């Protein structure tokens, strides 16, 4: 029985497509787009979560000061306070990534497309060559997961880390490392 599938023009695109189908990446919430400190403060003070973010950022002012700021967008607020408001706003505006599920970290990956190790280069996932099967449970996902949660997992980093931390951990270095230089890849998770 086939599992989720990712397709892309490179291995990293196929891996990212598969991963994003499983979990939500770190992202900015669309309704947090205010640029001016006053608009940010107005939006933050409209919710309990916003007040908590202001408190966590270290904004400690008396209620009458807050009311003055909210009633006059031209009020002269010190730069340090504006920075705290902006920090709180950004902390609320960014939705954290879902953690990588065990089904991804412990699954079997089938990779179809051109795979090269040493002098052996062939298209995997055809009638003549089975897909490259990787047991992800043997890999070390800690760096990949840390980058994913921080929102810093770029496509080419993902491919490099997946090769080094998951493929090599499962089946070794290959004859001369692993290369995925084809123009189309399918990655299936079992």
C-alpha positions in Angstrom: 0.0 0.0 0.0 1.5 3.3 -1.1 2.0 6.2 1.3 2.3 9.9 0.8 4.2 11.0 -2.3 6.4 14.0 -3.1 7.4 15.0 -6.6 9.8 17.6 -7.7 12.4 18.7 -10.2 15.1 17.7 -7.7 15.4 15.4 -4.8 15.2 18.3 -2.3 11.9 19.5 -4.0 10.5 16.0 -3.8 11.5 15.7 -0.1 10.0 19.1 0.8 6.8 18.4 -1.1 6.4 15.1 0.8 7.3 16.7 4.2 4.9 19.7 3.7 2.1 17.3 2.8 2.6 15.7 6.3 3.2 18.7 8.5 2.8 22.5 8.5 6.0 24.4 8.3 6.8 27.5 10.3 4.9 30.4 8.7 3.7 34.0 9.1 0.0 34.4 9.8 -1.5 36.5 7.0 -3.5 38.8 9.2 -0.4 40.1 11.0 0.9 42.6 8.4 0.9 45.9 10.4 4.2 47.9 10.0 3.7 50.9 12.3 4.1 50.5 16.1 0.7 51.9 16.8 -1.1 49.5 14.5 0.9 46.6 15.9 0.1 47.7 19.5 -3.6 48.1 18.6 -3.7 44.6 17.2 -1.8 43.1 20.1 -4.0 44.6 22.7 -7.1 43.2 21.0 -6.3 39.6 22.3 -5.2 37.9 25.4 -2.4 36.2 23.4 -1.2 39.7 22.3 -1.1 40.9 25.9 0.9 37.8 26.9 3.3 38.5 24.0 3.8 42.1 25.2 4.5 40.8 28.7 6.9 38.2 27.5 8.7 40.8 25.4 9.2 42.8 28.6 6.8 45.8 28.0 6.1 47.0 31.4 4.1 50.3 31.4 1.2 51.6 33.5 -2.3 51.2 32.1 -2.8 54.9 31.7 0.4 55.1 29.6 -0.8 52.3 27.4 -4.2 54.1 26.9 -2.3 57.3 25.9 -0.3 55.4 23.3 -3.4 53.7 21.9 -5.4 56.9 21.7 -2.7 58.8 19.7 -0.8 57.2 16.9 1.5 60.3 16.8 2.4 59.9 20.5 6.2 60.0 21.0 7.0 56.5 22.2 10.7 55.8 22.9 12.5 53.6 20.5 13.1 50.9 23.1 9.4 50.6 23.7 8.7 50.5 19.9 11.3 47.7 19.6 9.5 45.7 22.4 6.1 46.2 20.6 7.6 45.0 17.4 9.2 41.9 19.0 5.9 41.0 20.6 4.1 41.4 17.3 6.6 39.2 15.4 6.3 36.6 18.2 2.6 36.4 17.7 2.7 36.7 13.9 4.9 33.6 13.4 3.1 30.2 13.7 5.5 27.5 14.8 6.1 24.5 12.6 4.5 21.2 13.5 7.1 18.7 14.8 8.2 16.0 12.4 6.0 13.0 13.0 7.4 9.6 13.8 5.8 8.3 10.6 8.4 10.4 8.7 11.4 9.8 10.9 10.7 6.0 11.2 9.3 5.4 7.7 10.7 3.8 4.5 11.5 6.2 1.7 11.4 5.1 -1.9 13.3 7.4 -4.2 12.8 7.2 -8.0 14.9 9.2 -10.4 18.6 9.3 -11.4 20.9 8.2 -8.6 24.6 8.1 -8.8 27.2 6.6 -6.5 30.7 6.3 -8.0 30.5 5.0 -11.6 27.0 3.5 -11.0 24.4 5.9 -12.3 21.0 4.7 -13.2 17.4 5.7 -13.1 15.8 4.1 -10.1 12.1 3.2 -9.9 11.9 1.7 -13.3 11.3 -1.9 -14.5 15.1 -2.3 -14.7 16.0 -0.8 -11.3 14.0 -0.7 -8.1 13.6 2.6 -6.3 16.3 3.5 -3.8 14.8 2.4 -0.5 15.9 4.1 2.7 15.1 3.1 6.2 14.7 6.5 7.9 14.6 5.0 11.4 18.3 4.4 11.1 19.0 8.1 10.5 19.8 11.0 12.8 17.0 13.5 12.3 18.1 16.0 15.0 19.7 18.6 12.7 16.9 18.3 10.1 14.3 18.7 12.8 16.0 21.6 14.5 16.3 23.5 11.1 12.6 22.6 10.3 11.3 23.9 13.6 13.3 27.1 13.3 12.0 27.7 9.8 15.5 27.5 8.4 15.4 24.2 6.4 16.1 25.3 2.8 15.7 22.9 -0.1 19.4 22.3 -0.8 20.2 22.0 2.9 17.5 19.4 3.2 18.9 17.3 0.4 22.4 17.5 1.9 21.3 16.7 5.4 19.0 13.9 4.2 21.9 12.3 2.3 24.4 12.7 5.2 22.1 12.0 8.1 19.6 9.5 6.8 20.8 7.8 3.6 24.4 7.3 4.7 23.2 6.2 8.2 21.1 3.5 6.6 23.1 2.2 3.6 26.5 3.9 3.9 28.5 6.3 1.8 28.1 4.4 -1.4 31.1 3.9 -3.8 31.9 7.6 -3.9 29.0 9.5 -2.1 25.5 9.9 -3.4 24.4 12.3 -6.1 20.9 13.1 -7.3 21.5 15.1 -10.4 18.4 14.2 -12.4 15.6 16.5 -13.5 12.7 14.7 -11.8 12.2 12.8 -8.6 9.4 11.0 -6.8 9.7 10.3 -3.1 7.3 7.9 -1.5 6.9 7.3 2.2 5.8 3.9 3.5 
